[in-house]
Amino acid sequence: MKRPVLSHGVRAHGFKALGILALVGLAACGGGDRVLFDGKYYPAKAKKDGALERFVVTVRRADQGLEGAREAGRYEGTDYCIKKFGTSTIAWAPGPDADRAAILTDGGNVVLRGTCNKW
């Protein structure tokens, strides 16, 4: 039995497989999930700081705007606590509302620290 052929000689089965591979490839990229603050992207990363409930967030590109960087850090810290403990309650020290000098590094990054409230 012959497979159906589309107008340009591409077999239907091969075309379907190619489409599935393209969708899987796009899903793996994840580039469309960027969250913007004040209309700009601030790369941020939260990581464990000793005990699992303690974390440090580093936000790059703070030179685009300190308020956006603060909010990106708040978002990343909240995301960390929700993923690790299922709560968004955080004791910040220093946090996104701290004075500029307390959170801005010489390299122009914003660095925030917090502890997830586990209960």
N, C-alpha and C positions, 0 to 999 in steps of 0.2 A: 504494500500500500504506500502510495506517495504522500509526502507531507505537503500541505498547502503552501503555495509560493505567493508572496506579496508582490506588488507591482515592480519592484526593483530587484527581484531575484533573491530577496532575503527570505529564508524559510521562516514561517510563523513561530516555530518552536525556538529558534535561535534569537529571534527578535524579542520574544517574551523573556528569555534568560538575560539578554542584554539590558532590558528595562529594569529587571529586578536587581541586577548588579549595580546599575546606576543609582537606584533608590537607596540601596544599602550603603554605597559610597557616600552619598549626600548625608545620610543619617550619621555616619561615622565622623564626618567633619565637625559637626557641632558648632560651627562658626556663626550660625544665626541666632544663638542664644545669649548674646552679649547684652548686658543691662547697661543702659546709659544713665548718667547723672548730669543734670544741667546740659543735656544734649551731647555729652562727651563720654568716651570710654576710658575708664580708669582700671588698668589691670591690677587686680588685688588677689592676695593669697593668704589664707588662714592656715596656721599649722600649730600643732600641739606645742606647748611650752612647759615641759616637765610632766605634770599629771595631765591626764586626758581632758579634764574639765578646764584647764588653763590653756589659753591660746594667745598667739600674737598674729596680728594682721599687718601685712605690708601692702601699701597702695602706691603704685608707681604713677608717674605723670601728674603729680600734684601741681606742677607749674601751670596746668590747664585751668586750675581754679581750686582753691582750698576747700570751699564748701562742697563741691562735687566729690572731691577726694575723701572728705569726712564721711559723706553719705555712702560712698562705695565701701569704705571700711566698716561702717555700721552694718551694711547689708551682708558683707562677707562674714563678719563675726556672728550675725544672727543665723545665717545659713549653716555655719559650722556647728553651732549649738543645737539647732534643730536636727541636723543629720546625726549628731553624736548622742544627744540626750532627749530629743523630742520636745525641747523647750526653747523659747526665744528670750527668756529672762537672763540678762547678763549684768554682772558687776564689772564695770569698766574701770581701768586704772593704768594709764590714762586712756580715756575714751574719746569718741568723736566730738564731744562738746568741750574738751580741754582747751587750754590756751594754745595758740599757734606754736609757741616755743617748746611746749611739752610733747608735741606730736610730730613736728616737722624735722626731718634729719638733714644733715649737711648735704646729702646726696639728692635732696628734693623729694624724698619719699615721705609718706605719712605712715607712722608706725603706731598701732593701737594695741593695747593688751586688755584681756578680759578673762573672766571666769564664768563659765556656764553654771547657772543655778539648777542643780539636778533635781530639786524637789519643789 
